[in-house]
Amino acid sequence: MKKIVVVGSGINGLVVANYLAKNNFHVTVIEKKDRVGGACVKDTAVINGKDVNYAHGATVLGMMQKFVFEETGLDNHVKTYFPKEPKIVYFNDPENATRIFQDTNDLCFELKEKWNEEGDVKSFRDDENKVIDYLQNLYRNGTTPSIESARENLGHYLTKLWVEGSAHDLLNHYFTSEKTKLYMGMTVIESGPTSLYEHGSAINIPIMDSGSIFNGYWGFVKEGIWKITEKLSKINLDVGVDIMLSTEIKEIDTKKNIIYYLKDKNENKLLYDYMFFATDPITPSKILGDKPFTAGLEKKDWIGSSGKLTLFFKNPVKWKYSDKKNNYDTSFRFIFSNETLKEFEKGSQDAKKGLKDYIPGYIQIYPEGAAQRKMGNVEDFDKVILFTKNFSFENKGNNLNETKNIIISSFLNFIENPEDLIDSKFITPKDLNEIFLFPKGNIDHLSLTKNQNFDKRTFSSNPNEDFFKYHDYNNIYYCGAGSFPCGSVAGTPAYMSYKQFINKDLKELI
């Protein structure tokens, strides 16, 4: 039985270990920390003498593929929920909002009425769905992304617009309203300050909507998203995966296929036939002692600009905006500080330059507590998560109390019971770097900028043949969030790398 070592026990490490173990490989997962989960883990706050678990890093489930959810066995172990209600968008007016309906006809009517949208919303949705279908086929088949395959499946016109083009040109092609452009284009900068004008930035929009578990939408996990990695870890143990926690790799002899590691202060070694790194992209090169490759990687764009505030309320949040039929308690909400793409772009790029600690862009609101109640998980406190743009990489959250208070005060204007807020937890890109080892605090590890996106999101010396191979190592793969398509608790890079391994290397073994 061939021995495979997986380095890293985040969602990608656990997913690739699951598939490999079920294909009759002896799989060992090595994790430096004392628990599995990567950035998909919980933390605990003590509020009014009670322990309260909350999502420390990742919060919502969105880009995971339905087939990964089912084939790993997660569907039998966790309960999920995604809001059927429309998303709610504000432009600094707590009393008025725009509803983003899932139904295209309802959406067209709403955007016309609220934002005077005169463009072609229906064509945007139709074309985006074509691109999403193409991406999902790449995921399912483990196919190497390429401009050629995009042209073959989408045609030259859509490929140029959606894959090769800039988000700025894409948005202007379909829409007339600046507010529509802002809403539809915000995911371009979700992880880092990618310029809307960069060639290739358009593809970020359909990528962020390409999860199939909730048909392109985002949702919640009962108790908390950390249950995804906790349960998958237990599933993996049941199928024979060995998991070594608190284990630090000291050296790898790639000629003899030996890993030298330190555990419980004892030095030991482990033989392998193949290795999968499910870490950030730069860690493998450092462990392998590949200084030239490390130097090249360090020149890439790693910067992240997303921060997160978790708010705790002693009573359920009451929103000022509702209609006669619904208060939209589990709807995702968005508060925009800008009203034009030009302002939006400037704030994002100024944050990248570190001109200010925080430049208001948009706040994406996850109603965690309300969703938990929908799933029958009644907790002592209501939780609301504010995923916030734009931060520099200069300061940790505990050094930005004034900034934290500004963000909280802005949010409290939109609810009727601000006095119920009793605690908060704040992390910035700097915190994400120190807590989860994200290079420069980027939640997708590597920025989704030009030459680091789509067909360029690889670390292989021969991507056309071995897209998920790591550099020029014949038996080492990379499947972390830095590879295609990106991260987001999806496990997609893990599955795709496994698929390519099975299709090529396993055939060579046979």
N, C-alpha and C positions, 0 to 999 in steps of 0.2 A: 504494500500500500504506500503510495507516494505521500511524502510529508510536506504540508504547506503551513507556513507561519504567516499569520496576519498581524501586522503591527498597528495598534490602535483599536479601541473598542467603542468608538462612536457608532452612529447608525450605519455608516458605510462598512466599517470593520465587521460589525455584527451581521449585516446582510450578506457580504461576500463569504463569511465563514459559514453561514447557514446553507447557502447554495453549494459550496464546495463539500461540506460534510455529507450532504445528501447525495453527492456524486461519488461516494466511496473514497474520499481522501481523508487522511489523518490531519486534522486541523488544530493548530494551537494559536490562540490569540494572546499576544503580549501587550499588556497595558501598563504604562508608567505610573498612573495614579492608583489609588486604593479602591476605586469603584469603576464600573463600566458606565458608558453613556456619552463620553465626549462632552459636547455642549448641550446635549439633550438630557439634563439632569435637574434634580430639585435642590432647593435650599430651604432652610427652615428659619422663620422669624418667630420671635416670642412677642406676642401682642396681648396685653392685658392678662399676662400669666399663662397664655395658651400657645402651644406650638402650632404654627401655621406653615404648611408646605406651599411652596410656590415655584414656578419655573424659573430656574436661575439663568439659563441661556435661552435656547429656543422656546417658543411659546405655542405656536400653532402648527398644524399639519396641512400641507398644501401641495407640494410638488411630488409627493410619493405616488408611484404608479399603483393602480388597483391590483395588478397581477403580483407585484412585490408584496403588497399587504396580505394577499391571499396565499401565495405560494410559500412564504416564510412561516405561515401559521398565525400571524398576528391577528387576523380577522376573528379567530376563535378565542382570543385572550384579552382584547381591549374593545371598549365601546367608544364609538365616535359620534360626533354631531357636527353638522355644518348648517349655518343659518339659511333658511329659505327666504327670509325677508330681504328686501333690497338693502344695499349698502347706503349709508347716509353721508353726504358730503357737505361740509360747511366752508364758507368763506368769511370767517370772522363775524357771523351773525348767528347767535345761539337760537334764535326764534325761527329762523328760516333755513331750510336745507334742500338739497336736491337728492332725489332717490335714484340709485343706480339699479334698475330692475334687471333681473335675469332674462326676462322676455324682451326681445329686441324691439318689438312694436311699442311696448310700454316705455322702453328706454328712449326711443326716438321722440316720442311725444313729450316726455319729461324734459329732455335736454333742449328741445325746441322752446318749450314754455318757460323754463327757468334760466337757461343760458343763451337763448336766442341762437341755438345751433342750426346753421343752414347747410351743413355738410352732409356727407353720406355715412351715417352711423351704421346702417345696415351692411353696406359693403365692407366697412372696417371689420365688423364682427364676422361676416362671412369669410373674408380673406384671412383674418387671424385664425379662424378655425381650420382653414386649409393648412396653414403653417403649423398649427398645433398637431393636427393629424400626422403631418410629415415628421415632426419631432418625436411624437409618441411611437411611430413606427421604427425610428432610429433606436429609441430606448428598448423596445420589445425585442428587436432583432440583434441588438448589440452592434449596430452598423456604424462605421466610422463617419462622422459628419464631414461633409465636403460641399463646396460650391457646386461641383458637378452633379452630385446627387440631388441637391436642392433644385437645380435647373431641370433635371430630369423629372422630378416629381411635381414641382410648382410652376415650372416655366420660367423663362428669362425675366419676364416683367415682374412677377411677384418676388422672385429671388433678388433682383436688384433693389426692390423697394423694401422688403422685409428682412432680408438676410445680409446683403452687402451695404445697404443704405444707412443713413443716419436717422435717429429717432426724430430729430427736428423736421427733416423732409417728410418722413412718414406721417407725422401728425398733421403737418400742413397740407398734405395730400388729401386727407379725408375730412378734416374739420375746419370750421371757420371761427368757432368760439375759443378764446384763450383758456377759459375754464375747462372746457372739454379736453383740450390738449394737455392741460396740467394733470387732470385726473388720469387720463389714459396713458400718460407718459411718466408718471411718478415712479413706476417700478424700475425704470432705467437706472435710477440712482439708489435703489433699495439697499444695496450692500455697501457701495462706495460711490464717490463723486465722479461717475462717468459723465463725460460731456455729451450733451444731446446732439452736438454737431459732429461727433466722431463717426466715421464710416464703420458700419457693423454694430452700432449701438441700438439699431431698430430691433434686432433679434431678441434683445432683453425683454421686450414686452410680451411676445408669445411664450418665451421660455418660462417666465414667472407664472403663466397661466396654463402650463402644460402638465400639471398633475392630473391624474385620472381618478384618484380615489374619491374626489368630490366633484368630478366633471369640471375641473378647471378652477374650482373655488377652494377656499381655505376653511379649516374646521378645527375642532377641539377633541381632546381625548379625556375620557372620564377619569377623574382624580387629578390628571395633569399629563402633559405630553411626555414627561419622563417615563411613563408607563410603557411607552414604545420600546425604549432601550432596556428597561428592566425586564419586561416580559420576553423580549427577543433573546436576551442573555440566558434566561431560564430555558427557553425553547432550544437554544443551541447546546446547552449542557445536556439536554435530553437526547439530542441526536448525536452526541459523542464529541462535541467540541471541548477542548481543554482551554481554560481561561486562566492565565497567569497575571494576577494583579500585583501592583507595587513592584514591578519588574523593570529594571533599567538596562537597555542594551548598551554595552560598552564598546563593542567592536563587531564587525561582520567580515569574515573571510570569504569573499565571493568566489575564490578559486576552489576552496575546499567545501563551500556551502556550510559554514559553521557560524552560529551566532554565539557570541560571548556576552553573558548578561550577569547582572547583580540582583539578587533577591535575598531579603532577610540578612543582608551583609555578607552573604556567601556568593562567591563567584562560581559560575557554572557555564555549561555550553549546551547548545541545541543544534542538531543537524536539520537541514531542510533541503527539499528538492526545488520548491518554488516559494516565493515570498510576495505578499501583497501589502503595500504600505497604504493604510487608511488614515493618514495624518495630514498635516499641512504639507505642501510640496517641497519645502526647503529642509525639513527635518531628515528625510532619507539621505540626501546628499551629504549632510553633516555626519550622520551615523556611518555612512559608507566611506567617509574620509575623502570624498571626491571634491577637492578644493577648487579646481577649475570650474566644475559644474555649479558648485555653490556660489562662486563669484558671479557667474552669469545669472543665476536665479535672483540674487540679491539686487540686481539692477532692474528687475521687473517692478510693476506697479502693484503694491500690496495695500495701499492705504484704505482704511474703512472710515465711514463717517456717520454710522448709525449708533444711537444710544437707546436705552430702555429704562423706563420708569414703571415700577409695579406699585400701584396704589391699593391700600386696604381701607375698606369702609365698614363701619359697624352695622350699617343697614344697606339694603340694595340701592344702587344708584338710580335716581329718578331723572330722566332726561327732560329738558325743557321742550325739545322738539318732538312732536308726535303728530299723528293725524286722528281722525275720528275712529278709525278701525284698529290702530296698532300703535304701541309705544316703541316698537322696534328694539326691545331690550337686548336681543342677542345679535343685532346688526353690527357689522364692522362699520366704524365711522372714521372720517378723515377730516382734519382741520387744516386748511391751507392758509399760510401766511402771505403767499404771493398771489398775484392775480394775472401775471403774464409769464410766458416761457422765458423771456429775457431776464426777469427778476429771479426766477427759479434757477436758471443756469448760473447766474452770477453768484447767488448764495452758495450753491453747491461747489463751484470752483474756488470761491474765496475760502471756504472751509478746508478744501484740499491744500490750499497754500498756507493754512494756519493763521490767517489774518485775525480771526477772533476765535475764542473758545467755543462759541455757539452762535449760529446764524439761523434764525427761524426759517424753516422750509415747509414741512408738513408733519403732522402728528397722525399716525395710524393707530386707531384705538381697538384693542381686542377685549371684548366683554367676557373675560374668563369666568367670573363668578356667575353671571346670568346663564352662560352655556352649561356650567356645571349643574345648575339647578334644573335645566332642561333634561339633563341626563340622569336626574335623580340623586345627584351628589350634593347634599345640602351641607354647607360649611359654615363655620362660625362667623366668617367675615366675607364681604363681597370683594372681589379682586378685579381691577381694571388695569390693563397694561397699555402704556403709551410708548409705541415704537416711534422714535423721534429723529428727525434730521434738522440741522447739519452740525456735526461736532468736528473739531480738530482732533489731532492725536496727541495733544499736549498734556491733558490733565485727567486724573481719575475722578470718579463721581464725588468722592468725599471732599474734594478740593473745589467743587463747583456748587456749593450750597445756594448761592444767589441765582445761578442758572437753573438749578432744580426748582427753586421756588417760582421763578418766572414761568417755567413750563407748567407747573402744577396750577398756578393762578390762572393761566390761560385756559386750561382744561376746565377748571371749576366754574367758569362762566357759563358752561354749557349744561350744567346740571342744577337741579332744584334743591339738593341737600348737601352742599359743600361742607357743612358742619359735621357731617358723618365721617369725613376723612380722619383716620387716626394714625396712619403710618405709611411709610413709603421706602422703597429700595431703588437705588439709582446706579446704573452702570454705563460707562462711556466706552468708546473704542479702546482707550488705554486700559480700562478694566478688562475688556474682552481679550486683550492681548495677554494680560497677566493671569487671568483666571483660566482661560481656555486655550492659551498658547496660539491664538490667531496672530499671524504676522501682521503687524500694524493695525490690529483690531478689526479686520475685515471678516464679516460673518461668512463670506464665501471664500475665505483665505486669500484668494487672488482676485484683484479687481476685474470686473467684467468690462474691460476697455478694449480698444482695438489691439490686435495681435495677441490678445489674451482671452478671446471669446470664440465661441462656435468651433470651427475647424482648427483654430489656433490654441484652443484650450487643452493642451497636451504637453507632456514632458518627455516624449519619446524622440529619439534621434531619427526614427523612421516611422512617422505617424501614419503614412499611407498604408503600411503593412502591419504595424503594431502600435495602434493609437494609444493604448493604455499601458504599454511597456514603460518602464522608467529609464530614461536616458538610453544607454546602449547595453544595459544589462540583460542578458538573454532570458533569465528566469526570475526577473523581478518586475512586478506590476505596481502601478500607482492608481488608487481608486478613491482618493480623498475628495473633499469638497472643491479643491482647486482644479479638478479635471472636469471635462464636459459631463453634464451641462452646468452644474454648480452644486451647491449644498442644499440647505433647507430641509433637513430631516427627511430626505427622500430615498436615499439608498440607491439612486439611479446610477451614479458612477460605479458603485460596487457591482450591481447586476451586469452592467455593460462590460466591465472588465472581466468578470466571470465568464460571460457569454463568449467574448473573444478568446479567452483562454481555452475554453471547452472546444470551440470551433477550430482552433489552430493547434495549440500545443498538445491537446489530448489526442488529436488525430495523429500527430507525429509520434506520440508514445505508442499508439496502437500499431 
